[in-house]
Amino acid sequence: AQKVTQAQTEISVVEKEDVTLDCVYETRDTTYYLFWYKQPPSGELVFLIRRNSFDEQNEISGRYSWNFQKSTSSFNFTITASQVVDSAVYFCALSEWGSSNTGKLIFGQGTTLQVKP
Amino acid sequence: GAGVSQSPSNKVTEKGKDVELRCDPISGHTALYWYRQSLGQGLEFLIYFQGNSAPDKSGLPSDRFSAERTGGSVSTLTIQRTQQEDSAVYLCASRGLNTEAFFGQGTRLTVV
C-alpha cells in the first residue's frame, strides 16, 4: 500500500528563518512520482514540484529546495529565508507511474507553516 | 478558462437533501479527479476520469456518491441524502498528458 507521512503538523518560525518540512513515503512500486503542493488560505492547491523516482538530484528553485533520498524514502522541502507569504499548508504527495498510471495522488496529512513577521 | 473552475464555492444544505457540485477542467485536459478534504481524513481521492474510459470509482465512500463527466469536459459530483459527515471541501483537479494536476479552489459543503 502507498502511504505518505508528514510528521510535523504545525511549524511556526520567524521571518527570515530557514525551515524544513519533512515527508516520508511508502510504496512497493519501483517507479513513482513525488510532489509538493502549497495550500494558501484561499484553498487552492498550488503545484510546487514533481520528481520521478529515478531522479534523486536535489533541486533548488529560488528560496525553495528539495532533498530526495530513496534510501530513506524521504522527500524533504526546505524554505530558505522564510517570508510571511510562505504561510500556508504544505502537502507532500505520491502517485504511481507506469502503464497503469492514473495519476491519483496519495497525500500526506499536511504541515501548517506559520511565518511570523 | 485559464484554470480549473468549481461551483458553487460554498454550499449549505440540510441533512437528507441531494447536492450537485460542478467542475470545469482546464481545456484539453483528459484526466479529471475529485478529492475530498476534511479535518479528520485529510485529502482523499474520490474518483478519476480519463477520456472515454470507465471511471475509477474506488475512492467513493458510499453509494450515495456518484459523478459524471459529460463530453469529456465538465464533471458533476452528486451526493444524495447528505449526512453531516459529508461536510468537507470537495476539490477537483485536471491533468494533461505528462503534466502535474491542477486544482480548483474547491466547494465547501456544509450539511446542517
Interface residues (C-beta under 8 A of the other chain):
Chain A: F35 Y37 S42 G43 E44 L45 V46 F47 R50 F91 T102 G103 K104 L105 I106 F107 G108 Q109 G110
Chain B: A31 Y33 Y35 G42 L43 E44 F45 Y48 Q50 D56 G59 V89 L91 A93 R95 E100 A101 F102 F103 G104 Q105 G106 R108
